[in-house]
C-alpha cells in the first residue's frame, strides 16, 4: 500500500531510467518489508530548474544536478526499524539503478493510517485491520 512520488530533475532521466527507478522503488518494499510485488503505486514527476530546490550541502551531503526528492506514503503502523530498512534499501537500489550518488536521494516517509487507503471501488480495504505483510 505504500505510494511513492519521485520528484526528479526535468529531462535528466530517460524513459528506461524512469522505469528502472520505479522498479527500484518497488523492490525496496519487497526486499525491506516483504510487501507483494503487485503492491506497486508509483508516480514520477519531473521539475525544471525553477521548480526543484535541494540544498547541495545540507547535513553534510554533496548533492549533484541528479538530486531528487522521494516521498513515500507508508502505513503508520510501521516501526522505526521498518522505516530504516526501507530507506536503506531504497537508497541502495536507486543508486544501483541510476548510477547516481547516495547523497542525491532525499526521502520523506509520510505515515498514513491504514484505514485511509482505498485500492479501488470506493472501499477502504484495510479499515478493519493491518495488511498481512
N, C-alpha and C positions, 0 to 999 in steps of 0.2 A: 503494500500500500504506500510506501514512500513515493513521493513525487519530486523529481529533480527539475530545476531550471538552471541551465548553464548560460551565463551571460559572458559572451566571448567577443573579442575584437572583430569588427566587420572585415570581411574579405581576407582574413588571416588563414582560415582553415578550409580545405576543400570539402566537397560533399562526402568523400570517402573518410576523411579525417573526422568529420562530424558524426558519421555512423560509428567510427571507432570510439569516439568519445562517449556516445550513447551506450555502446556495448560495455565500455569500461565502467560507466556509472552503474549499469545494471549488475555487472559482475561483482562490483564492490559489495552489493547487498547479498548476492548469492554466497560469496565467499565469507563475508564477515558475520552474516546473520542467518544464513541458511534459508533465505527467502526464495520461493519458487521463481525460476527464470521468467515465467509469464507475468509476474508482478512487475511490469515494465511501464512506467509512466514518466516520460522524459520530454522536456522542451529545451530547445537550444535557440537562444536569442542573440542576434548579432547587434553590436552597438558601435557607432562611429566614434572618432576621437573626442568629440564634444559630448559624448553620452556615457562613457565608461571611464571612471576615475579610480585608480588604485594607487595609493602612495607607494613609490618604488622601494622604500627602505623601512617602513613601519614594522616594528617588532623584530628588527634585525634581518629582514628579508632583502633579497636582491632581485626584485621583480623586473621582468623584461616587457617588451611590447606584446608578448603572448599571454600576459596575466589575465585571469578570468575570475569571476565570482560564481560559485555554485551554491545554490540554496537547495535544501532538502527538507521537505515536509515529512516528518518522521513521527511514528506513534509515540505519544507522550509517555507510554508505559516503559520505554526503553531505559535501562540503567546506564550509568556513565561508562561502564566497560563496553557496552554495545556501541555507544557513540564513538568511543576511541577506536574501536575495531573498524567501524565504517569509515571514519575519516582517514585512518591509516591505509586501508585497502583502496579507498577512492584515490588518494594521492598517488600511491604506487601504480595503480592500473592506468590512470590518466597520463602519468609521466611516461609509462611504457608505450601507451597507445599513440601519443602525440609527439614524443621526444622533446618535451618542454621541461623546464626546471621545476623541481618540487616547490620552490618559492613562488611560482606563478599561479598557484591554486589556493584561492581563498574560499573557505567553506563556512556556511552558516547553516546550522541544524535548527530547524523550527519545529518544536514539539506540538503535535496536534492530537487531541483526544480521539481515540479510535472511532467513537460514535459520530465523528464529523466527516467521515469518508463515505462517499457513495460510489460504487463501481459501475453504476448504471441502473436503469429502470426506476429511478427515484427512491430506491431502497437504501437504507443505512445498514449494510450487511454486517458490520461489526458492532452494532449498537448493543447487542446482548452479551458481548464478551470479546476477549482478545483473540487475535488470529492464532492458529495452531503453531505458527513459526515464530 
